[in-house]
């Protein structure tokens, strides 16, 4: 079996279509990382925005309270009024917090600008800030923690985009496995060999899964390396997801930090990828050309997204949200799985378990169908 798996892996790796797609994918990956991190909203002239961000975060990290928010915004207003528009570095960390806590009925920025024109200064005591309770942040036994969140928002966005790229690569890999043999009329010959009835089919499934897993892990390692450089480490990992003001998940019901969210997303993406592998392998086993297999695989991957645009409510809509294309974005799966209106069960944890279970069952069932089909194909 080990020899058969190595043989099937070698066939995939030496395929010109796979090699070409991998080269193109590396350029696409570089573009995603470059735009997601280097051209993020934090980058200003000569990296001034990123430098200021880390300075503000270092001072603002801590227990999330009205007092902490007031201190962050007091410093923000002071910096804002010390420099003119042309020399002002955009403080995205404080700006997003201000966007949440500043009153809606009047412009604080207009008030500060008017005061600056008259040579005066607006202080935090003159602003009627909203409170944490008024906004409705979820409360737990231990206080929420505030810290670096903008960089993690960028990581979440990059990770979501990378999942689409990885899925396309995996669909291409798996579309070659069975259909390439069929297109060259090799099936009858291969299935008539000593191990063709069962072991060869299993070897193909294992080979495709191993290569796809390697691609997934390789891309994620590159992404995390780029994030480590961009974020100057992994600071902010223990920030509560409710205090990621970019995502606006203030009412999220689970006590969870950004690292835990990332790990959950990785687990969900990987399980989703396993189901995508199984679906595409099954399609490859019933089609006669790699192109047809690729087209059908991509269609099945994207189709549930189109259906959710037509069906907005009901059990069918909730079932469609189980498909990877509808919950690959990290903020989407957090939102969808935390409400019964969008997902099957009421609890976020239960919905995560249900989703992973369904995807794993789908993979096992389709792998079984592939095995039975190939075995029957040889007999007939």
N, C-alpha and C positions, 0 to 999 in steps of 0.2 A: 504493500500500500504506500509506504514511504517513497519508493521509487516512482510509482505512478503519479503521486502528488507532485514530486519534483519535475517529472516530465510535463505534466499539465501546466505547471507554473512557468516552466521554460517556454512552452508554446505561446503563452499569453505575453510574456515579457519580450519575446522576439518578434511579436506581431508588429508590423510597420504602423498599423493604425493606432495601436496602443502607444508606441514610441512617439509618434507625431502628436497625439493628443496630450501626452504627458509634458512634452516640451511647451506646447501652447498653454497648458494649464499652469506651468511655472511662471510664465509671463503674466497670466491673469492674476495669479496669487500675489505676485510682486505688486501689481497695480492695486489690488484690494488693500494690501498692507500699507502701501505708500499713501494712498488717499485716506484710509481709515486712521492712520497714526500721524504720518508726517504732515498731511494737509488737514488735520483736525482743526476744530474751532479754537483750540488752545494755542496753536502756533501763531505767533505774531512776528513782528520784525526781529530777526536774529534770535528767534526763540524766546522773546521777552514774555510772551503770554504764558508759556509753559513754566518758565522760571518763577513768575509771579504766582502762578497756580500752586506750585509746590510750597512756596512760602506761606501763602494764605491757608492752605490745607494743614500744614504743620501746626499753625497756631489755632486753627478752628477745630481740629480733631478732638473728640471727647464725648462725654455723655450728652445726649440730645435733650435740651431743655429750653424753656423760653429765655432763660438767662444767657445760655450759649448763643442762641439765635440773635439776641439783642447785641451781644458783644461782637459777633461777626459782622452784623449790619452796621454797627457804629463805626467799626474800622473801615468798612466799605464806603460809607458816606464820607468819611474823613479823607480817604484816598481820592475819591471822586472829585472832591472840591479843592484838592490841592494842585491839580493839574488841569490845563486847558484841553480842549477837544483834540487838538493835533498831537499832543504828547501823552495822551491817556492810553494806558494799556488795558485792554478789555479783561476784566476779572470775571470769568464765566462761572466760577464756583460761587462767588457771592451774589452775582447777578441772578442766578437761578433760585437761590434762597430768597433773595429780595422779591423776585417775581411771585413767590408763594406767600410771603408774609407781609409785603407792603399792602396798604389798603387799595381796594379796587376803584373807589369813587373819586380819587384824585391822583394826579401824577406827582410822585415824589421827586422825579427827575426835573420836572418843570419848576418845582419849588426850589430845588437846589440851584438850578441854573439862574433863576431870577435872583436868588440871594447872592450868588457869585457876581452877577452884574452890578449889584449895589455894594459890593465889597463886604458882604456879610456871609454868615455860615449857618446852614441848617443842621441841627443836631438830632440825634435819635430821639431825644425827649419830645421833640415837636411832631413826631410821627406816631400815629395810632396803629401800632403793629398788631397783626392778628396773633392769636395764641395757638399753641399746638392743639389744644382741645377744640378750639373753634374750627380748625381745618379738618380735624377728625383723624389724626394719626392713630393707628392701632396701638393699643397699650398692652404691655405684657408685665409679668412679675418683675423682670429686670428692665431698666430703661433702654431705649434704643440708643444706638451709637451713630454719631455723625463723623464723616471723614471723607477721604478722596472718593468721588463718585463719577466725575466727568470722564476720567480716563477709563474707568470700568464700563461706563456706558459705551465708549468707543470700542472696547474689547468685545462687549456683547454684540454690537452691530457687526464688527468684523467677523466674529464667530458665526453669526447667522448667515452672512454672505458666503463664508467659506464652506458652510454646509451644502449650499446649492452647488458650488463648484465641485466639492467632493462627490456629491450625489451623481452629477453628470459624468464624472470620471468613472465612478463605479458602474453606472448603467452601461457605459461604453465597454468597460472590461467584461462585464457579465454577458453582454449581448454577443460577444465573440465566442463564448465557451462552447456551445453546442451548434449554433447556426453556421459557424465557419466550417465545421466538419461536414455538415449537411450540404453546404453550398459547393463543396469539392467532392461530393459523393463518397465521403470517407466513412459515413456512419455504418453502413452494412459491414464493411471490412473491420472497423474497430470493435463493433459489437459482437463479431464472430470470433474474436480472440479469446484466450483463456479467461481473462478477467473482465471481458467486455460486458458481460451480463449484469454485474453488480459493482465490482470494485472500481472500474473505470468511471462510472457515473459518480460514485461517492468521491473519488479523487478529484474530479472536475469541480464538484461543489466545494470541497475543502480548499482547492487551489485558488478558486475565485474569491472565496471568503478571506483567505490569508493575505492575498495581494491587496484586496480592498481594505482590509484592516491596517495593513502597513501604510497604504496611501493616506488613510484617515489619521493615523498617529503621526506620520511624517509631517503632514500639513499642520496639524495642531501644535507640534513641537516648534515649527518655524514661527507660527503665529504667537505662541507664548514667548519665544525668544525676542521677537520684535516688540511685544508689549512690555517685556521686562526692561528693555532699553528705553522705550518711550515713557514708561511710568517711573523710571529710575528705581526699579524693584517691584515688589508686589504690595506696596503700601495701599491701604484702603480695603484690604481683603476682608477685614472684620467689620466693615461698615454695614449697618442694617440696610436691607433692600428698601425699606420704607423711606429711608433718608437719601436714597438716590433720586434727587429732585429732577433729573433728566427724564426718568421713567414715569414719575408721578404715580407711584404705587403706594400712596400714603395709607390706603385702607387694606393693604394686603394682609390676609389673616394669619399667616404663619410667621413665627419668629425665626428668621433666616438671614444670614449675611451674604455678601456678594460672592465670596469664594464658594459657599455652599450652593448658591444659585448656578455658578459656573460649572461646578461638578455635576449638578443635576442635569444641566443642559448637555454636558458632554455624554453622560450616561444615556439620555434620551436620544441624542443625535446618533450615538453608536448603535443603539437598539433599532432605531429607525433605519439606519444604514443596512443592518442585517436583514430587515424586511424588504428593503429595496433590492438587495442582492438576490433574495429568494424570488421575488416577483420577476426580475429581469432574467434570471436563469430559467425560470419556467417559460417565459416568453421565448427565450432563445431555443428552448427544447422543442417548441411547436412551430417555429418559423424556419424558412429555408435559406435565408440570407442574413448576414450581420446587419445590413442596412435596415431591413424590415424589423429585425429584433430591436435595433437601436431606436427606430421611430416609434414602435409600440411601447417600448420601455419608457421613453420620455413622455409619451402621451399619457400612460397610466400614472406616471409620477405627478404630472401637472393637472390632470383632469379634475381631481377632487377640489382644487382651488377654484376652478371655473364653476363647479356645482354649488359651492358655498356662496357665490355671487348671485345665484338664482334662488337658492333655498336659504332663507335667513333664519328660520325658526323650526322647531319640532325635532323629533327623534332622528330623522334623516340628517338634519344639519349637525346634530351632536355627534352622530357616528362619523360624519365626514371630517370632523375636527380631530379624529383619531389619526388621520393620515399625516405623514411627516410634512407635507407641503403646507399644511394649515397650522402647524405649531412649531415650525423650525425657528422662528424669531423668538428670542428669549423673552422679550416683554409680552409677546402674544401668548406663549404657553403659560406664563405666570398669570396673565389675566384670564385666559380661557379656563384654566383648570382650577381657578379659585371661586368659580360661580356655577351653580347648577343651571342657570339660564343658558350658558354656553356649552357646558359639558355634562357628562352623565350623572355624576354624583355631586354631593354638596361639598365634601372635604377636598382640599388641595392634595393632601397626601394620598387619599383614596383614588383620585383621578390619575395621579402619576402612576400608581401601581396598576390600575386598570389599563392605561395606555401601554405601558411596558409589557404587561401580560398579553394583551391582544396582539401586539407586534411580534412577540416571541412565538406565540401560537401560530400566527400567520406564516412565519418563517419555517417552523417545523412542519406544518401541513403542506406547504408548497414544496419543500425539499422531499417530503414523502411522495408527493404526486410526481415529481420529476423522476425519482427512482423507479416508481411503478411504471411510468410511461416509457422510460428507456428500456426497462426489462420487457415490457409488452412489445415495444418496437422491434426488438430483436427476434422475439418469438414469431411475429407475423412476417 
